[in-house]
Amino acid sequence: MTQLTEDLEAALVDLNEAAKLREGQILVVGTSTSEVKGEHIGKAGSMDIAEALWRALESFRIKTGVHLAFQCCEHLNRALVIEGNTRDYWRMEDHVSAIPMPRAGGSMASYAYRQMNSPVVVETIKAHAGIDIGDTLIGMHLKQVAVPVRSRIKSIGSAHLTLARTRPKLIGGERAVYTIDTTEPPSTCD
């Protein structure tokens, strides 16, 4: 279990180097503890694995000041477990009435719910970055535009690892400018 915690800690360092997460931003976490064990997603969840991963995620939260959002499994429509203060900080809509359980919500979301001070479950979120352990499909909870992040860590246990950060949309076409060169005067637009 210690190796799982250490690998996730290293992956979170790589993610943060690319995403440069700031205090108050949201990190969505999707996890299949079954996949971490080498089993089929949704078939062999483990609260022990969830605990090992929680240690790394909670440490990251404390160091960075980010808000964590734990995606539930498909049985709860991929709703998310967050702290009540996260809902208030981001002025989210009211939460839903559901308590994730290992067999209906997933072991990681269930474990997180039991560790948080004032947990609530919300239907949707728009996170600034994400970590997907075991191909749980977190993309629906990321802000546009999602950008893959490569890590030296490729898997957590037996589970495939995917990291993502987000960036603002680049709009405007070929005449648009995305950085300012202070040595040239601004061009005019007819």
C-alpha positions as a printed NumPy array, in Angstrom:
array([[  0.   ,   0.   ,   0.   ],
       [  2.908,   2.348,   0.672],
       [  3.964,   2.058,  -2.979],
       [  0.493,   3.163,  -4.123],
       [  0.708,   6.258,  -1.92 ],
       [  4.225,   7.084,  -3.136],
       [  3.342,   6.6  ,  -6.809],
       [  0.286,   8.829,  -6.498],
       [  2.339,  11.484,  -4.674],
       [  4.848,  11.478,  -7.558],
       [  2.078,  11.692, -10.165],
       [  0.511,  14.626,  -8.31 ],
       [  3.868,  16.442,  -8.359],
       [  4.038,  15.945, -12.143],
       [  0.45 ,  17.142, -12.546],
       [  1.04 ,  20.231, -10.456],
       [  4.215,  21.136, -12.355],
       [  2.121,  21.253, -15.538],
       [ -1.146,  22.604, -14.125],
       [  0.286,  25.081, -11.612],
       [ -2.799,  24.68 ,  -9.444],
       [ -3.611,  27.586,  -7.158],
       [ -5.331,  27.638,  -3.809],
       [ -9.094,  27.28 ,  -4.211],
       [ -8.992,  25.516,  -7.581],
       [-10.633,  22.113,  -8.007],
       [ -8.94 ,  18.775,  -8.694],
       [-11.337,  16.031,  -9.763],
       [-10.318,  12.486,  -8.832],
       [-11.702,   9.39 , -10.538],
       [-10.54 ,   6.082,  -9.159],
       [-11.265,   2.406,  -9.703],
       [ -9.726,   0.6  ,  -6.755],
       [-10.672,  -2.619,  -8.578],
       [ -8.406,  -1.64 , -11.483],
       [ -5.633,  -0.718,  -9.044],
       [ -5.869,  -4.332,  -7.781],
       [ -5.73 ,  -5.661, -11.33 ],
       [ -9.411,  -6.584, -11.428],
       [-12.236,  -5.437, -13.716],
       [-13.59 ,  -1.967, -12.925],
       [-16.487,  -2.105, -10.474],
       [-15.961,  -5.735,  -9.471],
       [-13.438,  -5.841,  -6.608],
       [-13.327,  -2.476,  -4.82 ],
       [-11.029,  -2.006,  -1.847],
       [-11.318,   0.416,   1.046],
       [ -7.67 ,  -0.359,   1.924],
       [ -6.546,   0.872,  -1.487],
       [ -8.816,   3.908,  -1.142],
       [ -7.142,   4.694,   2.188],
       [ -3.655,   4.498,   0.65 ],
       [ -4.667,   6.83 ,  -2.176],
       [ -6.468,   9.181,   0.226],
       [ -3.224,   9.749,   2.116],
       [ -1.51 ,  11.102,  -0.996],
       [ -4.501,  13.173,  -2.085],
       [ -5.123,  14.676,   1.351],
       [ -1.447,  15.57 ,   1.685],
       [ -1.605,  17.263,  -1.736],
       [ -4.741,  19.163,  -0.703],
       [ -3.075,  20.442,   2.456],
       [  0.101,  21.51 ,   0.585],
       [ -1.645,  23.264,  -2.296],
       [ -4.971,  24.448,  -0.891],
       [ -6.907,  22.889,  -3.783],
       [-10.402,  21.502,  -3.362],
       [-10.801,  17.785,  -4.047],
       [-13.81 ,  16.318,  -5.863],
       [-14.132,  12.527,  -5.862],
       [-16.118,  11.081,  -8.735],
       [-18.58 ,   8.33 ,  -7.855],
       [-19.156,   5.362, -10.119],
       [-21.86 ,   5.07 , -12.757],
       [-24.408,   3.784, -10.209],
       [-24.566,   7.322,  -8.815],
       [-24.336,   8.848, -12.312],
       [-20.726,   9.918, -11.711],
       [-21.798,  12.451,  -9.098],
       [-19.011,  13.936,  -6.97 ],
       [-18.147,  13.99 ,  -3.276],
       [-16.869,  17.363,  -2.113],
       [-16.583,  19.274,   1.133],
       [-19.507,  21.526,   1.936],
       [-17.149,  24.499,   1.98 ],
       [-16.141,  23.704,  -1.632],
       [-19.804,  23.927,  -2.66 ],
       [-20.087,  27.247,  -0.816],
       [-16.767,  28.65 ,  -2.145],
       [-17.75 ,  27.944,  -5.755],
       [-21.449,  28.814,  -5.206],
       [-22.619,  25.496,  -6.593],
       [-26.195,  24.409,  -6.798],
       [-27.633,  22.439,  -3.923],
       [-26.25 ,  19.007,  -3.412],
       [-28.112,  15.755,  -4.057],
       [-29.322,  13.259,  -1.488],
       [-26.984,  10.311,  -1.853],
       [-24.309,   8.722,   0.274],
       [-21.769,   6.742,  -1.722],
       [-21.186,   3.165,  -0.668],
       [-18.443,   0.856,  -1.954],
       [-20.918,  -1.026,  -4.207],
       [-22.918,   2.066,  -5.242],
       [-20.618,   5.022,  -5.589],
       [-17.265,   3.293,  -5.445],
       [-14.718,   2.609,  -2.723],
       [-12.733,   5.825,  -3.254],
       [-15.759,   8.138,  -3.18 ],
       [-17.169,   6.196,  -0.238],
       [-13.906,   6.44 ,   1.677],
       [-13.53 ,  10.158,   0.917],
       [-17.103,  10.822,   2.069],
       [-16.275,   9.266,   5.442],
       [-13.038,  11.235,   5.857],
       [-14.364,  14.689,   5.035],
       [-15.551,  17.162,   7.674],
       [-18.811,  18.135,   5.975],
       [-19.226,  16.039,   2.804],
       [-21.88 ,  16.658,   0.189],
       [-22.585,  15.061,  -3.167],
       [-23.104,  17.232,  -6.24 ],
       [-24.109,  16.215,  -9.754],
       [-21.587,  18.216, -11.737],
       [-18.445,  20.252, -11.369],
       [-16.004,  22.054, -13.668],
       [-12.556,  21.222, -12.323],
       [ -9.267,  22.894, -13.193],
       [ -7.37 ,  19.593, -13.353],
       [ -8.012,  15.906, -12.98 ],
       [ -6.5  ,  12.571, -12.173],
       [ -8.08 ,   9.393, -13.51 ],
       [ -6.904,   6.132, -12.007],
       [ -8.297,   3.166, -13.904],
       [-10.076,   4.844, -16.829],
       [-13.106,   6.099, -14.898],
       [-13.823,   8.845, -17.472],
       [-13.519,  12.12 , -15.572],
       [-13.6  ,  14.326, -18.681],
       [-17.215,  15.338, -18.121],
       [-16.096,  17.139, -14.948],
       [-13.212,  19.155, -16.418],
       [-13.368,  22.759, -17.577],
       [-12.765,  23.391, -21.247],
       [-10.132,  22.968, -22.667],
       [ -8.647,  19.761, -21.228],
       [ -4.959,  19.16 , -21.956],
       [ -3.25 ,  15.801, -21.267],
       [ -0.358,  15.823, -18.814],
       [  2.393,  13.227, -19.116],
       [  3.822,  11.786, -15.926],
       [  6.776,   9.593, -15.125],
       [  4.168,   7.444, -13.339],
       [  2.122,   5.485, -15.908],
       [ -0.013,   3.442, -13.539],
       [ -1.135,   3.217,  -9.942],
       [ -0.937,  -0.437,  -9.063],
       [ -2.387,  -2.147, -12.142],
       [ -4.593,   0.819, -13.092],
       [ -3.825,   3.025, -16.085],
       [ -3.165,   6.634, -15.027],
       [ -4.376,   9.678, -16.946],
       [ -3.71 ,  13.262, -15.852],
       [ -5.19 ,  16.452, -17.263],
       [ -4.981,  20.175, -16.754],
       [ -7.226,  22.778, -18.323],
       [ -6.608,  26.071, -20.074],
       [ -8.8  ,  28.891, -21.364],
       [-10.113,  28.567, -24.927],
       [ -7.918,  30.147, -27.596],
       [-10.416,  31.99 , -29.78 ],
       [-10.209,  34.549, -32.557],
       [ -8.683,  32.836, -35.568],
       [ -5.46 ,  33.649, -37.38 ],
       [ -5.349,  37.331, -36.332],
       [ -5.762,  36.591, -32.636],
       [ -2.861,  37.171, -30.269],
       [ -2.382,  35.114, -27.118],
       [  0.714,  36.734, -25.618],
       [  1.818,  40.351, -25.492],
       [  5.111,  41.422, -27.026],
       [  5.876,  44.675, -25.24 ],
       [  8.491,  45.687, -27.85 ],
       [  5.97 ,  46.126, -30.707],
       [  3.108,  48.609, -30.88 ],
       [ -0.359,  47.042, -30.978],
       [ -1.82 ,  46.486, -34.459],
       [ -5.158,  47.965, -35.46 ],
       [ -8.241,  46.095, -36.496],
       [-10.267,  47.53 , -39.418]])
